[in-house]
Amino acid sequence: MSVEESTARATSRTRHPRGLPALWGTEMWERFSYYGMRAILVLYLVAPAAQGGLGLPPTTAAGVFGVYGGLVNLLAVPGGWLADRVWGAHRTVLGGGLVIAAGHCALALPLGAPGTYLGLLLIAVGTGLLKPNISTMLGGLYDVPGAPDAHGTARRDAGFSLFYLGINIGAFAAPLVTGWLGERVDWHAGFGAAAVGMFLGLIVYLRGTRQLRPAGPPPPTPATPRQLRRAAAWAGGALGGTAAVVAVVAATGPGVLAGVLYALSALTLVVPALYFVVMFRAPGLDAVDRSRLRAYIWIFLAATVFWTIAEQGGSLISLFAQRHIDRALFGWQIPTGWFQSAGPLYGMLLAGVFAALWLRLGHRQPSTAAKFALGLAGLGVATLLMAGAGLAASDGRPASPLWLLAAFLVQVLAELCLSPTGLSVTTRLAPHRFAGQIMSLWFLSVAAGSALSAHVVRLSDTLPYGVYFAVLGAAALLCAAAVALARTSLRRLMRGVS
């Protein structure tokens, strides 16, 4: 073999599709906008009107944050359908980015409550369009004709690892920018920085259109006119109802807002329940498929418990950090939002370590149930660390930020045990005919957990922080013990899926 041929073969093994940088940059900037806004959202909602905020009670603000997170993941389901049956992934991602940018612009303008709720709704809709489909496009880059396919699995995994790195870079950098602008300059300046991030993502995406279009072709089985009319009717009703709700809430204030939060939370529970009913009633499923679906119910419930507690990191824990953590550093006060960068930083440092660990362990690595138990147990320990912070601050003196940094570290370790495992086992347990729909259920577990957190946080109105976090930590440890004890039964239900 000549030197030229050897060099060409080595390059073929290592190079990635030309569209990867465009998707990487788009997702990095989209995550910058998403996590940048999240870092200051609750702080803005509780800030009094004299300081430019909405002046909501803390638990109501945390509830808005939780239900917003639930909607983001709930709307990923129709977002996936639109890409598969109507627009194709490429146009759906582009449309989602434009809607997200419009939402951030609404937040960046000083429009008060109407602009805030409209902005959150638009960001939720746009993220639902973009989030599930940009990952699909990334996988599609490795499938289009002419893409390098020697050693394709290893290269595909490396591409997704690079993609994950971009997500964490955006999530890490965003709170540092929006936290400083929002808390030191103006809340709307922070939201404006998030808007700039999304516009930069759109520019990157449009510049890479030529390389990306083959990875997002038109849907192979377009929806029929009847299906489109039915979907349009549902969408029109949902949008009209939501617009009416936004108008009522903006006009009447927190009293009606609480009822709206309950209604939207109920939706995140009803939708997955209907999914399971439809799948179990579908004809043609054999005994193995039905057994695996029963196993997935328990996985779904365990994941929902995990996200119910974990999603409070951006809401109630952020409020706790603002009021009860010592943020003084050499005579300067650290913006509260900066603590939201800790999780993504830990994720960047540890994701590769966990991937290498599972590869090294091979068949000796823990089972799915054991990893879920470890994840829930880790989350319990992280929450108990927050209980320690609450007790340390109970005498009125601020607690050390080391409590918070340690809790975020343990929570990331827990999430690295549970979240990738959940995604993987979802694909392996899915009946062939429901492969896409059962993946939607994983997003719905996050939606349900986020929405439930909106109501669990209300316990902090009556319980001191130390007791509140101790109760949540104990609940997570009990769930971990239940999953560990049930691992044999769960393995039997999973029928050969470890």
N, C-alpha and C positions, 0 to 999 in steps of 0.2 A: 504494500500500500504506500502511495506517495505521501510526502509531507503535506501537500495541499489537501489530499483526500482525508488524511488523518485530522487535520485542523478543521476541515468542514464538518466532519462527523462529531468532533468534540463540541463545536459551536452549536450543532443541531441538538445536542443533548442538553445544553445549558440555556439557550436563548428562549425568550418568551414571545408570545404574539405581540405585534406592534401596537395593538390597542390597549395593552395592559397599563402603560403610563397614564392614558386618558382616564380609564376607569379608576385607577389608583388616586389620581389627583381629584377627580370628581367626588369620590367617596370621602377622601380626606377633608375636603372643604365642606362637604355636606355635614359630616360629623362635627366639624368645627362649629358650624352654625347651630346644629342641634344641641350639642353639649354646652356651647357658650351661652345659649339662651337658658337652658336648664339650670346653669350654675347660679343665675341671679333671679330666676323667676319667682321663687317663694319669697326671697328677700324683698323683691319689688312689691309683691302682693300684700305683705304685712306692713311695709313702710307706711307711715301716716301720710295723709295728703300734703301736709306741710313739707314733707321730704320727697314729694313727687310720686308716692306710691298709691295703692288703692285702699290701704288701711283695713284689710280683712283680718279677722281673728286668726291666730296661728294655725289652729286645727282646720279651719275652713280653707286657708291657703294651702296647707298640706293636702287637703282633699282635692282641691282643684288640680294640683300637681299630679296626684295619683290617678285621677280619672283621665287627665290629659294623656298620661303614659299608657293607660289602658286603651284609649281610642287610637293612639298611634299604632299599636300592635293589632287591634281589632280590624282596622281599616286595611291592614296588609292583605287580608283575605280577598275583598273585592279588588284590591290593586293587582293581585296575582291573576284573578279572573279576567280583568280587562286586558292584561298583557297577553294571556293565553288565547282569548277568544275575540278580541276587538282590535286593539291597536298594535300589538306586538311589543316586545320588551323595550326596544329602542325608543319608540315614541312615548311609551308610558313613563319611562325614566325621565325623558325630557320634560314632559308635561308635569310630572311630579316636582321636578326641580323648580319650574316656573311658579307653581302654586306655593311651594315652600318659601321662595323668595318674596312672593306677595305677602305671605303671612308675617315674615320677619319685618317687612316694611310697615305693615299695620302696627306691629309692636313698637317699631322705632319712632312712630309719630305720636305726639302727646294727645291721644284721643280719649284717654281715660278708660273706663271699663268697657265700652263698646269696642274700641280698638283692640283692647287686650284679648277679649274673648273671641272676636273675629280672627285675630292673628293666630291664636292657639288652634282654632278650628281649621284654618287654612294649612297650618304647618302639619297638623295631624293628618289631614287628607293627602297633602303632598307627600309626606313621609310614607304613608300607606301605599302610594303609587310607586315611589322610588325604591324603598327599602328591600322588598322581596325580589325585585326584578333586576337590580344592578348586580346582585350576586349571580343570578341566572345568566346574565350577559357575560360575566367573567368566566363561568364555566363554558359558555358558548364559544368564547374565543379559542378554546382548545379543541373545539369540534368542527369548526368551519373548514371547508376544503382549502388545502394549502397550508393549514396550521402545522407546525412541527409536531409530529406524533411519535417519534422514537422516544422511549422512556417517558411516555406521556403522563402516566400516573404520578411519578415523582415530580415532574415539572409542574403539573397542575396543582399538586399539594404545595409546592414552593410558591406558585403564583398566589394561592389563597393566603399563604403565610405573609407574603408581601402586602396583600390587600388588608389583612388584619393589622399589620404594622401601621399602614396608613390611617386606619380607623383610630388607633390609639394615639398616633401623633396629633391628629385633629382634636381628639377628646382631651388630650393633655394640654395642648397649647391654648385651647379656647377659653377655659376659665381664667387663665392668667391675663388674657386680654379683656374679656368682657367683665370679669370680676373687678378689675381695677377701674375700668371706665364706668361701669354701673354704680359702684360704691363710692368712687372718688370724684367723678365728674357729673354724670347724670344717668339715670336708669335707661333712658331711651338711647343714649350714646352707646351703652353696652349692647342693647338690642340691635342698634344700627351696625355695630361691628359684626354681629351674627349675620345680618343681611348681606353685608359686604362679602363675608365668607361664602354664602350660597351663590352670589353672583359670580365670584371667582370660579366656583365649581362648575357653574353653567358655561362659563367661557372655556374652561378646560374641556368640558364635554363636547361643546360645539366644534372646537378646533380638532377634536379627534373623531368627528362623525364618519369620515371616510373609512377609518380603521374599525369603527364600532358597528356600523350598519350591518355587516354580515353576521354579527353575533346576536342581532336582534331582529330577525326577519319577521315578515308578517305572520300572523297566527296560522298554523297549518290547518286547523279546523275552525274557521270563523263561526261566530254565533249566527244562528238563523235570524231572519227579521223578527219572528215572533219572540225569540229569546231577547233580542235587543229591545223590543218594545216593553217587554216585561221588566227587564233590568232598568230601562229608563224610567218607568213608572215608579219602581222602588226607589231609585236614586232621587227622582224629583220629590217624592214624598218625604224621604229622609232629609234632603237638603231644605225643603220648605219647613218641615217641622223643626229642624235644628235652627234655622234662621229665626223662626218665631221664638224659640226658647232663648236664643241669644238676646233678642230684643227685649223679652220679658225680664230676663235676669238683669240686663243693663239698666232697665227702668225701675225695677223694684228692689234690687240689692240682694244682700246675703240670705234673706229669709227664703226666697224662692230658689236661690242658688243651691241650698242644701237639698231640696227636693229633686232638682235636676241631677245633682251628683248621685243620688240614690238610683234614679231612673237609668242613667248611663251605666252605673256599676252593674245593675241587674242585667243589662244588655250583654255585658262581657261574660256573664255566667250562663245566660240563656243560650247564646249562640253556640258555645262548645257542647252544651248538653244536647242541642238539636243535631249537631254534627255526629255525636256518638249514636243517637237514636237512628238517624238515617243510615249510618254505616252498618249497624247491627241488623237493620231490617232489609238491607239490600240482598236480593237473591243471588245465589251462586257462590256465597262464601262457604268455604269448607270448615271443618272443625278446627284446623290449625289456625286459620285466619281469625276465627271468632275467639279462640283462646288468647291469641296475641293481642287482639283488641281489648280483651278484659285486662290483660297485663298493662296495656297502655293507659287504661283509666287510672290505675294506681300511680303510674309514672307521672301522668298529668296532674294528679292531686298533689303529689310530693313537690313537683315543680311549682305549682301554684302557691303552696305554703312558702317555699323558698323566696319567690319573687315578692310575696306580700311583705316580708320582712326586709329583704335586700333593697327594694325600691325606696325605702324610707331614707336611704343615704343621701338622696338629693332634696329631701323635703324636711322632715322633722329633725334629722341630724344636722342639716345645714342651719336650721334655726337655733338648735342647741349650740352649735359652734359659734354663732354670732353673739349669743348672750352669755354663754357659760365657759368658753374656752379662752385661755390667756393667749391673745394674738399679738402681744407686744414683742418686738424683735429689735434690739438695739435702739430703743426709743421710737420705733416706727410700728404702726399697727398693720398686720397682714390682712388684706381683704378676705372676707369670709369665703368668697367663691373660689379662692385659690386652693382650698382643701379638696375641692372636687377634682383637681388634677392628680391627686395621689393615686386613685384607683387606676386610671389609664397608665400612669408611670409604672406601677407595680405589674400591670398586665403586660406591658412591653418587655419588662425584665424577666418575667416568669413564664410566659406562654411557651417559649422555646424549651425551657427547662422541663415543663410538664410533658410536652410532646416527645422529647428525648427520653424521659423517664418511662412513659408507656411503651415506647419502642424497645427500650432496653429490657423491660420486664417481659415483653412478649406474652406468651400464654399464661405467665404467672401473675399478670396484672389483675387487680381486683375486678370483680364482676360489675355489671351495670348497677345492680342493687347496692353493692358495697360502695361504689363511687357516689351514688346518691346519698347513702347514709353518711359518708365522709363529708360530702358537701353540706348537708343539713347540720351535722355536728360542728363543722367549722363555722358556719353561720351563727350557730348558737354561741360558740366561744366569742366570736366577734361582737355579738350583741351583749354578752356579759361584760366584755371590756367597756362597752358604752355604759353599762350599768355602773361599773367602777368609776367612770368619768362623772356620771350623775351623782354618785355618792360623794365624790371628791369636791363637787361644786355645791353640795347641799348646804354648806355653811355660809354661802354667799360669795366666797372667793372663787375666782376662775380656776378651772382645772387645767392641767398641763396639756398642751397639744399632742403630746406623745400618746395619750390615751386614744385620741382620734386617729392618728397615723397608724397605730398598732391595730386598731379595729378594722380600718380599711385594708390593711395588709392581709389580715386573717380572712376577711370577707372575699378578697380577690382569690386567695388560695382555695377557698370553698367553692367559688364560682368556677374556677378552672377544673375542679373535680366534677361539678354537676352539669354546667352548661354545654360544653362540647360533647359530653357523654349523652346528654339528652337529645341533641341534634343527631348524633350518630345512631342511637337506638331507635329514634323515630323513623329513620329511613329503613332500618332493618326489620322493624315490626310491621311496617305498612303492608297491607294486602296490595297486590299489584295494581288493581283497578282504583285504589285510593291513595296512591303514592303521593300525589300532590296535595290532596286534601288533608291527609294526616300530618303533613308538614305544617299546614296552616294551624293545626291544633297546637303545635309547639308555640307559635306566636300567640295563640289564644291563651296559653297558660301564663305567659308574661302579661297579657292584657288583663286576665282575671286577677292575677296577683297584684298588679299595679292599682287596679280599681278597688280591690279589697283593702289595700293599705290606706286608701282615702278614708275609710271608716274605722279601721283599727287605731289610727292615730288619735281618734277622739278620746281614747282611754287616757291619753296624757293630760287631758283637762282635769281629771280627778286623781290621777296617780302621780307622785313625784317621779322625775326622770329616772332616778336610780331604780325604783320599783318597776316602772313601766318597762325599761329595757331588760330588767331581770326576768319579768314575766315572758317577754318575747323570746329571750334566750332560752329559758326553760322549755317553752313550747317547741322551739326548733330542736332542742336536744331530745325531747320526747318523740318527735316525729322521726328523728334520726334512729332512735332505738327501735321504733315500730318498723321502719324499713329494714333495718338490720335483722330483726327477728323474723320478718316475713320473706327474707331473700330466697329461701328454699322454695316456698310456695310460688313466689314470683318467677323464679327460674323455670318451674314446672309449667306455669302459664305461658311463658315466652317460647316454649316448644323449640329448643335448639338454639335460640338467640341468647348469647351470654351477656 
